[in-house]
Amino acid sequence: MARVLIVLGLAILAAGLLWPYLSQLGLGRLPGDIVIERENMTLYFPLATCLLISLLLSVVLWVVNR
């Protein structure tokens, strides 16, 4: 469990440091992300982005546990 928490912490740190570069890749604006704009409300649900991040984290944790 300690190894998983350390890897998760390092991944969050890396994402924080690389955020300016990651935002240029278009994460959060992928096809499949749902955006509904109304007069006084905006609903944003990044479905495709969540699936992509989940897939990447699953692969990383699978490699770490091997």
RODO-2510 file (C-alpha; in nm, 4 decimals, decimal comma):
residues 66
     n   res          X          Y          Z
     1     m     0,0000     0,0000     0,0000
     2     a     0,2863     0,2367     0,0776
     3     r     0,4316     0,1856    -0,2706
     4     v     0,0982     0,2686    -0,4328
     5     l     0,0672     0,5900    -0,2308
     6     i     0,4226     0,6926    -0,3174
     7     v     0,3645     0,6321    -0,6885
     8     l     0,0331     0,8168    -0,6750
     9     g     0,2002     1,1105    -0,5016
    10     l     0,4777     1,1193    -0,7606
    11     a     0,2224     1,1059    -1,0419
    12     i     0,0301     1,3984    -0,8932
    13     l     0,3556     1,5905    -0,8493
    14     a     0,4554     1,5233    -1,2104
    15     a     0,1131     1,6275    -1,3372
    16     g     0,1347     1,9490    -1,1343
    17     l     0,4788     2,0338    -1,2667
    18     l     0,3844     1,9505    -1,6253
    19     w     0,0409     2,1192    -1,6122
    20     p     0,1317     2,4089    -1,8468
    21     y     0,2484     2,1600    -2,1101
    22     l    -0,0391     1,9153    -2,0532
    23     s    -0,2971     2,1911    -2,0997
    24     q    -0,1555     2,2571    -2,4470
    25     l    -0,2253     1,8938    -2,5436
    26     g    -0,5988     1,9512    -2,5215
    27     l    -0,6771     1,7403    -2,2168
    28     g    -1,0193     1,8448    -2,0996
    29     r    -1,1299     1,9288    -2,4516
    30     l    -1,1356     1,5822    -2,6055
    31     p    -1,4159     1,4523    -2,8264
    32     g    -1,6582     1,2897    -2,5856
    33     d    -1,6301     1,5582    -2,3180
    34     i    -1,9776     1,6929    -2,2481
    35     v    -2,0303     2,0700    -2,2321
    36     i    -2,3783     2,2176    -2,1931
    37     e    -2,3980     2,5974    -2,1921
    38     r    -2,7169     2,7775    -2,0904
    39     e    -2,7910     3,1402    -2,0175
    40     n    -2,6834     3,1329    -1,6540
    41     m    -2,5182     2,7929    -1,6217
    42     t    -2,2404     2,5847    -1,7754
    43     l    -2,2250     2,2104    -1,7146
    44     y    -1,8931     2,0504    -1,7989
    45     f    -1,8342     1,6762    -1,7663
    46     p    -1,4994     1,5556    -1,9093
    47     l    -1,6059     1,1967    -1,9828
    48     a    -1,3379     1,1109    -2,2409
    49     t    -1,0661     1,2783    -2,0345
    50     c    -1,1673     1,0799    -1,7247
    51     l    -1,1595     0,7544    -1,9203
    52     l    -0,8157     0,8341    -2,0624
    53     i    -0,6730     0,9225    -1,7204
    54     s    -0,8263     0,6087    -1,5698
    55     l    -0,6681     0,3947    -1,8407
    56     l    -0,3274     0,5543    -1,7898
    57     l    -0,3418     0,5149    -1,4118
    58     s    -0,4510     0,1515    -1,4470
    59     v    -0,1525     0,0762    -1,6696
    60     v     0,0891     0,2555    -1,4353
    61     l    -0,0412     0,0729    -1,1287
    62     w    -0,0349    -0,2591    -1,3141
    63     v     0,3318    -0,2041    -1,4042
    64     v     0,4175    -0,1011    -1,0471
    65     n     0,2529    -0,4099    -0,8979
    66     r     0,4398    -0,6506    -1,1250
***
